[in-house]
């Protein structure tokens, strides 16, 4: 029990409570994904914005059940008719919380940022669909990037800027938060890149990795078919039906370690390291069709699973 109290004290420093307006803005895009499902908000004590959203929209979404729990230890259960409240070990890693997660279909919550990696890993290991908030820099984690590269996980539609804190103040996290999800995200729009290699920009190659660096997403050249190193923030704007995620490099690579060099960082240019870079490559038009077909197949399968539950 003392361990859980220590965890609670530590995570207060990075607990940011999502506002109802931000929950509404994102979850409205996934209404068809919730039909017939049991949702578990396993980092949400009673009264959270997530709990409020699912209670208010329980019947409209066609939910089968709702569980909400958090570090305070209260378990809220709702079946669309009546609600019950009981006590459990509310740490998401506890046997109590894990058992509830395993009998649920979709996890929707905002875990403490410092615990995002073990939280994300638990969801993948249990093969759970999810829609969760995290720091955008989590993209570079060893467990997160491969899941994004493989098309298992994608970013959501919105990026909340402000969060409530345990002290009641409003925290400004503009540009730092992203939704991570396994649910289909149809209808997302992406910008068209117009920069070119021949327009005078200086595209430098990394010292130890065979890719050109771009410091800004807007500088991604539309006329280059080779490897490009782009900021992590570019993931919001990349249509992965037209671009391939190849790797992510920092001190070392996440996927392919053949270029790893002791005492150097793979993002170095003239000996000076850049911040982490995703390595991307433009797909040819035939690959666009194949990628679009793959996405359509995944989304169709999700729809079938929803109807057959």
SULWOHU-V878686 format. One record per residue. RES is the residue in three letters. SS is DSSP state (H for helix, E for strand, - for the rest). PHI is phi in degrees with one decimal (none if undefined). OMEGA is omega in radians with two decimals (999 if undefined). Layout:
[[RES | SS | PHI | OMEGA] [RES | SS | PHI | OMEGA]]
This chain:
[[UNK | - | none | 3.14] [UNK | H | -62.1 | 3.12] [UNK | H | -61.2 | -3.12] [UNK | H | -68.7 | 3.07] [UNK | H | -65.8 | 3.10] [UNK | H | -63.8 | 3.11] [UNK | H | -60.8 | -3.12] [UNK | H | -61.5 | -3.14] [UNK | H | -64.7 | -3.10] [UNK | H | -68.6 | -3.05] [UNK | H | -75.1 | 3.06] [UNK | H | -59.5 | -3.12] [UNK | H | -71.6 | 3.13] [UNK | H | -135.4 | 3.04] [UNK | - | -87.3 | 3.12] [UNK | E | -128.2 | -3.05] [UNK | E | -89.0 | -3.09] [UNK | - | -71.2 | 3.13] [UNK | - | -80.3 | -3.08] [UNK | H | -59.4 | -3.12] [UNK | H | -61.3 | -3.14] [UNK | H | -75.3 | 3.05] [UNK | H | -63.3 | 3.13] [UNK | H | -59.1 | -3.06] [UNK | H | -62.9 | -3.12] [UNK | H | -87.0 | -2.99] [UNK | H | -70.1 | 3.10] [UNK | H | -62.3 | -3.12] [UNK | H | -81.4 | -3.00] [UNK | H | -120.9 | -3.00] [UNK | H | -55.5 | -3.11] [UNK | H | -70.3 | -3.10] [UNK | H | -77.8 | -3.04] [UNK | - | -96.7 | -3.05] [UNK | - | -60.5 | 3.11] [UNK | - | 75.9 | -3.04] [UNK | - | -102.9 | 2.98] [UNK | E | -102.1 | -3.10] [UNK | E | -104.5 | 3.08] [UNK | E | -123.5 | 3.04] [UNK | E | -101.9 | -2.93] [UNK | - | -94.8 | 2.95] [UNK | - | -131.3 | -3.02] [UNK | - | -134.4 | 3.03] [UNK | - | -68.0 | -3.06] [UNK | - | -54.9 | 3.13] [UNK | - | 100.1 | -3.12] [UNK | - | -69.6 | 3.12] [UNK | H | -64.7 | 3.12] [UNK | H | -65.9 | 3.12] [UNK | H | -60.2 | 3.13] [UNK | H | -61.1 | -3.13] [UNK | H | -62.4 | -3.05] [UNK | H | -74.0 | 3.05] [UNK | H | -67.3 | -3.11] [UNK | H | -66.4 | -3.05] [UNK | - | -113.8 | -3.05] [UNK | H | -53.0 | -3.07] [UNK | H | -76.1 | 3.12] [UNK | H | -63.2 | 3.13] [UNK | H | -81.6 | -3.10] [UNK | - | 74.0 | -3.13] [UNK | - | -66.8 | 3.02] [UNK | - | -95.3 | -3.14] [UNK | E | -165.4 | 3.14] [UNK | E | -140.7 | 3.01] [UNK | E | -122.9 | 3.03] [UNK | E | -135.8 | 3.08] [UNK | E | -150.1 | 3.14] [UNK | - | -154.9 | -3.03] [UNK | - | -63.4 | 3.11] [UNK | - | -70.0 | 3.02] [UNK | - | 98.5 | 3.10] [UNK | E | -88.2 | 3.07] [UNK | E | -111.5 | 3.11] [UNK | E | -102.9 | 3.10] [UNK | E | -121.7 | -3.11] [UNK | E | -143.5 | -3.13] [UNK | - | -113.9 | -3.12] [UNK | - | 92.9 | -3.13] [UNK | - | -121.6 | -3.14] [UNK | - | -129.2 | 3.12] [UNK | E | -117.3 | 3.05] [UNK | E | -129.4 | 3.12] [UNK | E | -127.2 | 3.12] [UNK | E | -140.1 | -3.11] [UNK | E | -113.1 | 3.03] [UNK | - | -141.2 | 2.94] [UNK | - | -79.2 | -2.98] [UNK | - | -82.9 | 3.04] [UNK | - | -64.0 | -3.05] [UNK | - | -61.5 | 3.13] [UNK | - | -89.3 | -3.10] [UNK | - | -70.6 | 3.12] [UNK | H | -65.3 | 3.11] [UNK | H | -61.8 | -3.10] [UNK | H | -67.2 | -3.14] [UNK | H | -62.2 | 3.14] [UNK | H | -63.3 | 3.12] [UNK | H | -68.0 | 3.12] [UNK | H | -59.1 | -3.08] [UNK | H | -66.7 | 3.11] [UNK | - | -98.0 | 3.09] [UNK | - | -103.4 | -3.13] [UNK | - | -99.4 | -3.05] [UNK | E | -134.1 | 3.04] [UNK | E | -100.6 | 3.13] [UNK | E | -132.0 | -3.06] [UNK | E | -171.6 | 3.07] [UNK | - | -125.6 | -3.11] [UNK | - | -71.9 | 3.03] [UNK | - | -54.9 | -3.07] [UNK | H | -57.2 | -3.09] [UNK | H | -69.4 | -3.12] [UNK | H | -109.0 | -3.07] [UNK | H | -60.5 | -3.07] [UNK | H | -62.1 | 3.10] [UNK | H | -64.8 | 3.11] [UNK | H | -65.2 | 3.14] [UNK | H | -61.2 | 3.14] [UNK | H | -61.6 | 3.13] [UNK | H | -60.2 | -3.13] [UNK | H | -65.9 | 3.12] [UNK | H | -65.0 | -3.12] [UNK | H | -63.2 | 3.14] [UNK | - | -95.3 | 3.08] [UNK | - | 53.4 | -3.14] [UNK | - | -98.8 | 2.94] [UNK | E | -69.5 | -3.11] [UNK | E | -155.8 | 2.99] [UNK | E | -141.4 | -3.01] [UNK | E | -134.9 | 3.09] [UNK | E | -96.3 | 3.08] [UNK | E | -159.0 | 3.05] [UNK | E | -68.5 | -3.11] [UNK | H | -58.7 | -3.13] [UNK | H | -70.1 | 3.05] [UNK | H | -63.3 | 3.09] [UNK | H | -53.9 | -3.06] [UNK | H | -83.4 | 3.14] [UNK | - | -66.6 | -3.12] [UNK | H | -57.7 | -3.10] [UNK | H | -89.5 | -3.04] [UNK | H | -86.6 | -3.04] [UNK | H | -59.7 | 3.11] [UNK | H | -58.5 | 3.13] [UNK | H | -67.7 | 3.08] [UNK | H | -71.7 | 3.13] [UNK | H | -57.8 | -3.10] [UNK | - | -81.0 | 3.12] [UNK | - | 81.3 | 3.13] [UNK | - | -76.2 | -3.08] [UNK | - | -123.9 | 3.10] [UNK | E | -141.9 | 3.07] [UNK | E | -82.9 | -3.14] [UNK | - | -81.3 | -3.01] [UNK | - | -92.1 | -2.98] [UNK | - | -120.7 | 3.12] [UNK | - | -140.8 | -3.12] [UNK | - | -57.4 | -3.11] [UNK | - | -102.9 | -3.03] [UNK | E | -120.7 | -3.12] [UNK | E | -135.9 | 3.00] [UNK | E | -78.1 | 3.08] [UNK | E | -108.9 | 3.12] [UNK | - | -56.9 | -3.14] [UNK | - | -81.8 | 3.12] [UNK | - | 95.6 | 3.13] [UNK | - | -85.6 | 3.14] [UNK | E | -101.9 | -3.14] [UNK | E | -95.7 | 3.10] [UNK | E | -92.5 | 3.11] [UNK | - | -115.2 | -3.08] [UNK | - | -52.6 | 3.09] [UNK | - | 84.6 | -3.03] [UNK | - | -99.0 | -3.01] [UNK | E | -99.5 | 3.07] [UNK | E | -143.6 | 2.99] [UNK | E | -88.1 | 3.07] [UNK | E | -114.9 | -3.06] [UNK | E | -149.1 | 2.98] [UNK | - | -100.7 | -3.11] [UNK | - | -78.6 | 3.10] [UNK | - | -60.6 | 3.13] [UNK | - | -127.1 | -3.13] [UNK | - | -70.3 | 3.05] [UNK | - | 83.6 | 3.09] [UNK | - | -67.1 | 3.13] [UNK | - | -110.4 | -3.08] [UNK | - | -133.9 | 3.13] [UNK | - | -73.0 | 3.04] [UNK | - | -97.0 | -3.14] [UNK | - | -85.4 | -3.07] [UNK | - | -119.0 | 3.12] [UNK | - | -65.0 | 3.12] [UNK | - | -132.8 | 3.10] [UNK | H | -61.2 | -3.03] [UNK | H | -90.2 | -3.06] [UNK | H | -91.8 | 3.02] [UNK | - | 99.0 | 3.10] [UNK | - | -70.9 | -3.12] [UNK | - | -95.9 | 3.12] [UNK | - | -90.6 | -3.10] [UNK | - | -93.5 | 3.09] [UNK | E | -90.9 | 3.06] [UNK | - | -63.2 | -3.11] [UNK | - | -62.6 | -2.97] [UNK | - | -118.9 | -3.10] [UNK | - | -135.4 | -3.02] [UNK | - | -79.6 | 3.13] [UNK | - | -142.3 | 3.05] [UNK | E | -84.1 | -3.13] [UNK | E | -92.0 | 2.95] [UNK | - | -127.8 | -3.10] [UNK | - | -80.9 | -3.12] [UNK | - | -131.3 | 3.13] [UNK | H | -59.1 | -3.11] [UNK | H | -63.8 | -3.12] [UNK | H | -93.4 | 3.10] [UNK | - | -62.0 | -3.06] [UNK | - | -76.0 | -3.12] [UNK | - | -85.3 | -3.05] [UNK | - | -113.5 | -3.12] [UNK | - | -124.6 | -3.08] [UNK | - | -102.9 | -3.13] [UNK | - | -85.6 | -3.12] [UNK | - | -77.2 | 3.11] [UNK | E | -126.3 | 3.01] [UNK | E | -100.6 | -3.05] [UNK | E | -123.9 | 3.11] [UNK | E | -60.3 | 3.10] [UNK | H | -57.7 | -3.12] [UNK | H | -63.4 | 3.12] [UNK | H | -67.2 | -3.10] [UNK | H | -58.8 | 3.09] [UNK | H | -61.8 | -2.96] [UNK | H | -109.5 | -3.10] [UNK | - | -92.7 | 2.99] [UNK | - | -80.5 | -3.06] [UNK | - | -75.9 | 2.91] [UNK | - | -87.7 | -3.13] [UNK | - | -122.6 | 3.09] [UNK | E | -127.1 | 3.08] [UNK | E | -100.8 | 2.98] [UNK | E | -83.6 | -3.07] [UNK | E | -100.2 | -3.07] [UNK | E | -166.2 | 3.01] [UNK | E | -137.5 | -3.08] [UNK | E | -120.7 | 3.00] [UNK | - | -143.1 | 2.99] [UNK | - | -66.6 | 3.08] [UNK | - | -129.7 | 3.07] [UNK | E | -84.5 | 3.09] [UNK | - | -85.0 | -3.04] [UNK | - | -102.7 | -3.03] [UNK | - | -103.3 | -3.05] [UNK | H | -94.0 | -3.08] [UNK | H | -68.7 | 3.13] [UNK | H | -101.0 | -3.13] [UNK | - | -58.0 | -3.09] [UNK | - | -132.0 | 3.13] [UNK | - | -55.8 | 3.06] [UNK | - | 70.3 | 3.08] [UNK | - | -136.9 | 3.05] [UNK | - | -105.9 | -3.08] [UNK | - | -70.2 | 3.13] [UNK | - | -90.8 | -3.11] [UNK | E | -68.6 | 2.97] [UNK | E | -129.7 | -3.02] [UNK | - | 54.5 | 3.08] [UNK | - | 82.3 | -3.11] [UNK | E | -105.6 | -3.09] [UNK | E | -74.7 | 2.94] [UNK | - | -90.2 | 3.03] [UNK | - | -70.9 | -3.13] [UNK | - | -50.9 | 3.13] [UNK | E | -129.7 | 2.95] [UNK | E | -80.5 | 3.08] [UNK | E | -98.1 | -3.09] [UNK | E | -126.7 | 3.06] [UNK | E | -147.6 | 3.14] [UNK | E | -69.8 | 3.09] [UNK | - | -83.7 | 3.06] [UNK | - | -75.6 | -3.06] [UNK | H | -53.6 | 3.12] [UNK | H | -64.3 | 3.10] [UNK | H | -66.2 | 3.07] [UNK | H | -58.6 | -3.12] [UNK | H | -63.6 | -3.14] [UNK | H | -65.9 | 3.14] [UNK | H | -66.2 | 3.13] [UNK | H | -63.0 | 3.13] [UNK | H | -64.8 | -3.14] [UNK | H | -63.6 | 3.13] [UNK | H | -63.7 | -3.14] [UNK | H | -62.2 | 3.13] [UNK | H | -64.8 | 3.12] [UNK | H | -61.6 | -3.11] [UNK | H | -67.8 | 3.10] [UNK | H | -65.7 | 3.13] [UNK | H | -65.2 | 3.09] [UNK | H | -60.7 | -3.13] [UNK | H | -65.0 | 3.12] [UNK | H | -64.4 | -3.14] [UNK | H | -61.5 | 3.14] [UNK | H | -65.5 | -3.10] [UNK | H | -69.9 | -3.05] [UNK | H | -88.6 | -3.08] [UNK | - | -62.1 | 999]]
